[in-house]
Amino acid sequence: MDGKTRADVKPGSLVNIVLKKDQRSGTLTEGVVKDLLTSSAYHPRGIKVRLADGQIGRVQEIIDED
């Protein structure tokens, strides 16, 4: 599932995000969602989140829906 719809992304979910510095290369970073930073219900490039380790990026893929 992609991470473009805010309702699909929940704190505690395991996701792959793309960091700002990796947007050109498309390198994904795996982590657990701590906070949702995008307030709109949908974002075409992915919902922006803060991971548990503090990294911020846009969700590209939801791995685990727990």
FENDA-V438553 format. One line per field, one symbol per residue. ss: DSSP state (H for helix, E for strand, C for the rest). A space follows every 50 residues. Layout:
ss->???
This chain:
ss->CCCCEHHHCCCCCEEEEEEHHHCCCCCEEEEEEEEECCCCCECCCCCEEE ECCCCEEEEEEEEECC
